[in-house]
Amino acid sequence: MLVSAKEMLTKARQNHYAVGQFNINNLEWTKAVLLTAQENQSPVILGVSEGAGKYMGGYTTIVGMVEGMLKELKITVPVALHLDHGSYEGSLACIEAGFSSVMFDGSHYPIEENVEKTKKLVKICAEKGISLEAEVGSIGGEEDGVVGAGECADPNECKMIAELGVDMLAAGIGNIHGQYPKNWAGLSFDTLQAIREKVGEMPLVLHGGTGIPEEMVKKAIDLGVAKVNVNTECQLSFAAATRKYIEAGKDQEGKGFDPRKLLAPGTKAIQETVKEKMQLFDSIGKA
């Protein structure tokens, strides 16, 4: 059964580890993440962007697939199904479809409108037992066409949004989506520290987890980050393993073209990446 992310993140925040959000793109992705979480006894959050939601045939389809897998694969670790960077309308659609967690990204609205829309969602999510993530200060890079330059959030705005009753807060601290450029300045720990002082025990979320040096990730977790989002890294490892299979001509041997065989190396590569991240976040054995 899907659970809200609230309890798993509160525990992570208190015990200085983080839960990984791994974005899913299809059946292989979902299965790879769930099996790895179960095998390593780690709580996990399955992230779905609005673009991936469309690609997979809609939010109801995704809920059906995930709930079916939890049952058939006998998954017993806590699993949250979370909308990533959702619009207000997208958040409502996912709540309706049966997601157990949503992120409303109101960072591109003026702060007053972000507050107003977040307030409405706080009320709906509280009634249904769904966890809610809000964002302050856009995260750099590109996510479904939304481009941000890696800004740092205003700690006072973070406090304002945190006090509305959200369960977790994504605040820009110089992080970006996708691959980091050579001239990236690194995470701003001063900003993170200032935000933590304003929001207290609120679990913080680090977006754009791909490519941030391990030491920086560990330091961010020590400073209150309880959820780290990973997407690009799984995509890159999936693509590299699939390329290797095809370049070796395996798809032309016997029934190597069968999608179950063709996608197997990439799926295994996702599992390896997810396990590495769970080790880094220290969530193994925390289910």
C-alpha positions in Angstrom: 0.0 0.0 0.0 1.3 3.5 -0.9 2.1 5.7 2.1 2.5 9.5 2.5 6.2 10.6 2.6 5.7 12.5 5.8 6.7 9.8 8.3 9.6 8.5 6.3 11.0 12.0 5.9 10.5 13.0 9.6 12.5 9.9 10.6 15.2 10.6 8.1 15.4 14.3 9.2 15.7 13.2 12.9 18.4 10.6 12.2 20.5 12.4 9.6 19.9 10.3 6.5 17.9 11.0 3.4 15.3 9.1 1.4 15.9 9.0 -2.4 13.2 10.1 -4.8 13.8 8.2 -8.0 11.8 9.4 -11.0 10.1 6.6 -13.0 9.5 6.7 -16.7 8.0 3.3 -17.5 7.4 -0.3 -16.2 11.1 -1.3 -16.2 12.0 1.9 -14.2 9.3 1.3 -11.6 10.2 -2.4 -11.1 13.9 -1.7 -10.9 13.4 1.0 -8.2 10.9 -1.1 -6.1 13.0 -4.3 -6.2 16.1 -2.4 -5.2 14.3 -0.7 -2.3 12.9 -4.0 -1.1 16.3 -5.8 -1.4 18.0 -3.1 0.6 15.2 -2.5 3.1 15.1 1.2 2.2 12.1 3.5 2.2 11.6 5.0 -1.3 9.8 7.7 -3.1 8.8 7.2 -6.8 8.8 10.5 -8.6 6.6 11.3 -11.6 6.9 14.5 -13.6 3.9 15.8 -15.5 5.6 14.9 -18.7 6.3 11.3 -17.6 2.7 11.1 -16.4 1.5 11.9 -20.0 4.1 9.5 -21.5 2.9 6.6 -19.3 -0.7 7.0 -20.2 -2.0 9.2 -17.4 -1.9 9.3 -13.6 -4.5 6.6 -13.0 -2.5 4.2 -15.2 0.6 4.9 -13.0 -1.3 4.3 -9.8 -2.6 1.0 -11.1 0.8 -0.2 -12.2 2.5 0.8 -8.9 -0.2 -0.6 -6.7 -0.2 -3.8 -8.7 3.6 -4.2 -8.4 3.6 -3.6 -4.6 1.2 -6.5 -4.3 2.7 -8.9 -6.9 6.3 -8.2 -6.0 5.5 -8.4 -2.3 7.0 -5.0 -1.5 6.9 -4.3 2.2 9.1 -1.3 2.5 7.4 2.2 2.7 6.7 3.5 -0.8 5.4 7.0 -1.6 4.2 7.9 -5.1 4.9 11.5 -5.6 4.2 14.1 -8.3 7.4 16.0 -9.1 7.2 19.7 -10.0 3.5 19.7 -10.3 1.3 22.5 -11.4 -1.7 23.4 -9.3 -4.0 21.5 -11.7 -1.6 18.6 -11.9 -1.5 18.3 -8.1 -5.3 18.1 -8.0 -5.3 15.5 -10.8 -2.7 13.3 -8.9 -4.6 13.6 -5.7 -7.7 12.4 -7.5 -5.9 9.5 -9.2 -4.5 8.1 -5.9 -1.0 9.5 -5.5 0.2 9.5 -1.9 2.3 12.6 -2.2 2.5 15.7 -4.4 4.9 18.5 -5.0 3.3 21.8 -6.0 5.9 24.0 -7.7 4.7 27.5 -7.3 8.2 29.0 -7.4 7.5 30.8 -10.7 4.5 32.7 -9.2 4.8 35.8 -7.2 5.2 34.8 -3.5 1.6 35.9 -2.6 0.1 33.6 -5.3 2.5 30.7 -4.3 1.2 31.1 -0.7 -2.5 31.2 -1.7 -2.3 28.1 -3.9 -0.2 26.2 -1.4 -2.7 27.0 1.4 -5.5 25.4 -0.7 -3.4 22.3 -1.3 -2.4 22.0 2.4 -6.1 21.8 3.3 -6.9 19.1 0.6 -3.8 17.0 1.4 -4.4 17.1 5.1 -7.9 15.8 4.7 -6.7 12.9 2.5 -3.5 12.1 4.4 -1.3 13.0 1.4 2.1 14.6 1.9 2.8 17.9 0.3 6.1 19.4 -1.0 6.4 23.1 -1.8 9.2 25.0 -3.6 10.8 28.3 -3.0 13.4 29.8 -5.4 13.6 28.0 -8.7 16.0 25.0 -9.1 18.4 25.5 -12.0 18.5 23.6 -15.2 15.6 22.3 -17.2 12.7 20.2 -15.9 9.8 19.7 -18.4 10.6 22.9 -20.2 10.9 25.1 -17.0 14.4 26.6 -17.0 16.0 28.0 -13.8 19.6 29.2 -13.3 20.3 27.6 -9.9 19.1 30.5 -7.7 19.3 30.5 -4.0 16.0 30.8 -2.1 15.2 33.6 0.3 15.2 32.1 3.8 12.3 34.4 4.9 10.1 33.2 2.0 11.0 29.6 3.0 9.7 30.3 6.5 6.5 31.8 5.1 5.8 28.7 3.0 6.9 26.2 5.7 4.5 27.8 8.1 1.5 27.1 5.8 1.7 23.5 6.9 3.5 21.7 4.1 5.4 18.5 4.9 8.7 19.2 3.1 10.3 22.1 1.4 12.5 22.3 -1.8 14.6 25.4 -1.6 17.1 26.4 -4.3 20.7 26.4 -2.9 22.5 26.6 -6.2 21.5 23.1 -7.3 20.3 22.4 -10.9 18.5 19.7 -12.8 20.4 17.6 -15.4 24.1 17.5 -15.7 26.2 20.1 -14.0 28.3 22.5 -16.1 32.0 22.7 -15.7 31.8 26.2 -14.1 29.2 25.3 -11.5 29.8 27.1 -8.2 28.7 24.3 -5.9 25.9 24.2 -3.3 25.5 27.3 -1.0 25.7 25.8 2.5 25.3 29.3 4.0 21.9 29.5 2.3 21.0 26.0 3.5 22.1 26.9 7.1 20.0 30.1 7.0 17.0 28.2 5.7 17.3 25.6 8.4 17.4 28.2 11.1 14.1 29.7 9.8 12.2 26.4 9.2 13.4 24.3 12.2 12.7 20.6 11.9 11.0 20.8 8.4 12.5 18.1 6.1 14.3 19.9 3.2 14.5 18.5 -0.3 17.5 18.6 -2.6 16.6 18.6 -6.3 19.0 17.8 -9.1 20.9 15.1 -7.1 22.7 13.9 -10.2 26.3 15.1 -10.3 26.6 16.8 -7.0 29.8 15.6 -5.4 29.2 13.0 -2.6 30.8 15.1 0.1 28.4 17.9 -0.7 25.4 15.6 -0.6 26.5 14.2 2.8 27.0 17.7 4.2 23.6 18.8 2.9 22.0 15.8 4.7 23.8 16.8 7.9 22.3 20.2 7.5 18.7 19.0 7.3 18.1 17.6 3.8 15.9 14.5 4.2 15.0 13.9 0.5 17.3 13.8 -2.5 15.9 13.6 -6.0 17.6 11.5 -8.6 16.5 11.2 -12.3 19.2 12.1 -14.9 21.7 9.6 -13.4 19.4 6.6 -13.8 18.6 7.8 -17.4 22.3 8.0 -18.2 23.1 4.5 -16.8 20.1 3.0 -18.6 21.2 4.6 -21.9 24.8 3.5 -21.5 23.9 -0.1 -20.8 21.4 -0.3 -23.7 23.9 1.3 -26.1 26.5 -1.3 -25.0 24.1 -4.2 -25.7 23.2 -2.9 -29.2 26.8 -2.0 -30.1 27.8 -5.5 -29.2 25.2 -6.8 -31.6 23.3 -8.7 -28.9 20.0 -7.6 -30.3 20.8 -9.6 -33.5 21.7 -12.8 -31.7 18.8 -15.3 -31.4 15.9 -13.4 -29.9 18.0 -10.6 -28.6 15.5 -8.1 -30.1 12.8 -9.2 -27.6 12.2 -6.1 -25.5 12.5 -8.2 -22.3 16.1 -9.0 -23.4 16.8 -5.6 -25.0 15.8 -3.6 -21.9 17.3 -6.0 -19.3 20.8 -4.6 -19.2 19.5 -1.0 -18.8 17.1 -2.1 -16.1 19.9 -3.8 -14.2 22.0 -0.6 -14.6 19.2 1.4 -13.0 19.1 -1.0 -10.0 22.9 -0.5 -9.5 22.6 3.3 -9.7 19.7 3.3 -7.2 21.6 1.1 -4.8 24.7 3.4 -5.0 22.5 6.4 -4.2 20.8 4.6 -1.3 24.2 3.8 0.2 25.2 7.5 -0.2 22.0 8.7 1.4 22.4 6.1 4.2 18.8 4.9 3.8 19.7 1.2 3.6 18.1 -0.9 6.4 16.0 2.1 7.5 12.6 0.7 6.2 
